Amino acid sequence: MSFTIYVRMKKPGRQMRKDLSPTSFILDRKPKTTRELLLSLTELGVKDYNARKDTGQILPFLTKEEIADQATRGKVSFGVHGGNEANPEKAAENTIQCFEDGIYRVFAGDEELTELDARIPWKEDLIFTFIRLTMLSG
């Protein structure tokens, strides 16, 4: 049995818009806790990355010309294809560590999920929002 969830991903700054459309993800099962949600999405991301990494479609919305143009400006570091397979165990560890370190925040509707083992407050039409925080230095 599969279960579909909807997720918005945001990054504070100029690109942060309230009108970002949610993306659907099909999971093997309905996650009960924040930890299960994060690990399910990480597993899905690793499978997707490993399936397309050698096709030259890591970022399918950028053409080779756009990548080359951005590279000349020193902005693109993800244009290399055919790298190593993503390791599911390391990706899972990294996901949990980043959550614990506050690198990103997760909201279920308007409610922030702050504890890994807290139950997800499921309700109809729930949309998750992930906000990646940018650390400043200097």
C-alpha positions as CSV (number, residue, x, y, z in Angstrom):
1,M,0.0,0.0,0.0
2,S,1.4,3.4,-0.9
3,F,0.7,6.8,0.6
4,T,1.0,10.2,-1.0
5,I,2.2,13.3,0.9
6,Y,2.6,16.9,-0.3
7,V,5.7,18.9,0.5
8,R,6.8,22.5,-0.1
9,M,10.5,23.3,0.1
10,K,11.7,26.8,1.0
11,K,14.9,28.7,1.6
12,P,14.8,32.0,3.4
13,G,15.8,35.0,1.3
14,R,14.8,36.4,-2.0
15,Q,13.6,33.1,-3.3
16,M,11.2,32.5,-0.4
17,R,7.7,32.9,-1.8
18,K,4.5,31.9,-0.2
19,D,3.0,30.6,-3.5
20,L,5.3,27.6,-4.0
21,S,3.3,24.7,-5.2
22,P,3.6,21.5,-3.2
23,T,5.3,18.5,-4.7
24,S,3.8,15.1,-4.2
25,F,5.8,12.2,-2.9
26,I,4.6,8.6,-2.9
27,L,5.8,6.7,0.2
28,D,5.6,3.0,1.0
29,R,3.5,3.8,4.1
30,K,2.0,6.6,6.1
31,P,4.7,7.9,8.5
32,K,3.7,8.1,12.1
33,T,6.5,10.2,13.5
34,T,8.8,13.0,12.3
35,R,11.7,10.5,12.1
36,E,9.7,8.2,9.9
37,L,8.7,11.0,7.6
38,L,12.3,12.3,7.2
39,L,13.7,8.8,6.7
40,S,11.1,7.9,4.1
41,L,11.7,11.0,2.1
42,T,15.5,10.5,2.4
43,E,15.2,6.9,1.1
44,L,13.0,8.1,-1.8
45,G,15.5,10.8,-2.6
46,V,18.5,8.4,-2.6
47,K,16.7,6.0,-4.8
48,D,15.7,8.7,-7.3
49,Y,19.3,10.2,-7.3
50,N,20.9,6.8,-7.9
51,A,18.5,6.0,-10.7
52,R,19.2,9.2,-12.6
53,K,22.8,10.1,-11.7
54,D,24.4,8.6,-14.8
55,T,21.8,9.9,-17.3
56,G,23.1,13.5,-17.1
57,Q,19.8,14.5,-15.5
58,I,20.8,15.3,-11.9
59,L,19.1,18.6,-12.3
60,P,16.8,18.0,-15.3
61,F,15.6,21.6,-15.5
62,L,19.1,23.0,-16.4
63,T,20.5,22.5,-19.9
64,K,24.2,21.9,-20.4
65,E,24.4,25.5,-21.7
66,E,22.9,26.9,-18.6
67,I,25.2,24.9,-16.4
68,A,28.2,26.1,-18.4
69,D,27.0,29.7,-18.2
70,Q,26.5,29.5,-14.4
71,A,29.9,27.8,-14.0
72,T,31.7,30.7,-15.6
73,R,30.1,32.9,-12.9
74,G,31.5,30.5,-10.2
75,K,28.0,29.5,-9.1
76,V,27.5,25.9,-10.1
77,S,29.2,22.9,-8.4
78,F,26.6,20.3,-9.1
79,G,27.2,19.8,-12.9
80,V,29.4,16.7,-12.5
81,H,27.6,13.5,-13.4
82,G,28.5,9.8,-13.0
83,G,29.7,10.2,-9.4
84,N,29.4,7.7,-6.6
85,E,26.2,6.1,-5.6
86,A,24.5,7.8,-2.7
87,N,24.7,5.7,0.4
88,P,21.3,5.3,2.0
89,E,22.7,4.7,5.5
90,K,24.9,7.8,5.4
91,A,22.1,9.9,3.9
92,A,19.7,8.8,6.7
93,E,22.3,9.7,9.3
94,N,22.9,13.1,7.7
95,T,19.1,13.8,7.5
96,I,18.7,13.1,11.2
97,Q,21.8,15.1,12.2
98,C,20.8,18.1,10.1
99,F,17.4,18.1,11.7
100,E,18.9,17.9,15.2
101,D,21.4,20.7,14.3
102,G,18.6,23.0,13.1
103,I,19.8,23.1,9.5
104,Y,16.2,22.8,8.3
105,R,12.8,23.0,10.0
106,V,9.7,21.0,9.2
107,F,6.1,22.1,9.5
108,A,3.0,20.0,9.2
109,G,0.5,22.6,8.1
110,D,1.1,25.5,10.5
111,E,2.6,23.3,13.3
112,E,6.3,22.9,13.6
113,L,7.6,19.4,14.1
114,T,10.4,19.8,16.6
115,E,10.8,16.3,18.0
116,L,12.0,13.3,16.0
117,D,9.8,10.8,17.8
118,A,6.7,13.1,18.1
119,R,3.6,11.9,16.3
120,I,2.6,13.7,13.1
121,P,-0.7,15.6,13.6
122,W,-2.5,14.1,10.5
123,K,-5.5,16.0,9.2
124,E,-7.2,16.3,5.8
125,D,-5.2,18.1,3.1
126,L,-2.0,18.3,5.2
127,I,0.9,19.9,3.5
128,F,4.4,19.7,4.9
129,T,6.8,22.6,4.5
130,F,10.6,22.2,4.8
131,I,12.6,25.3,5.3
132,R,16.3,25.2,4.8
133,L,18.1,27.7,7.0
134,T,21.2,29.4,5.8
135,M,23.9,29.9,8.3
136,L,25.7,33.2,8.2
137,S,29.3,33.7,9.1
138,G,31.6,36.6,9.3
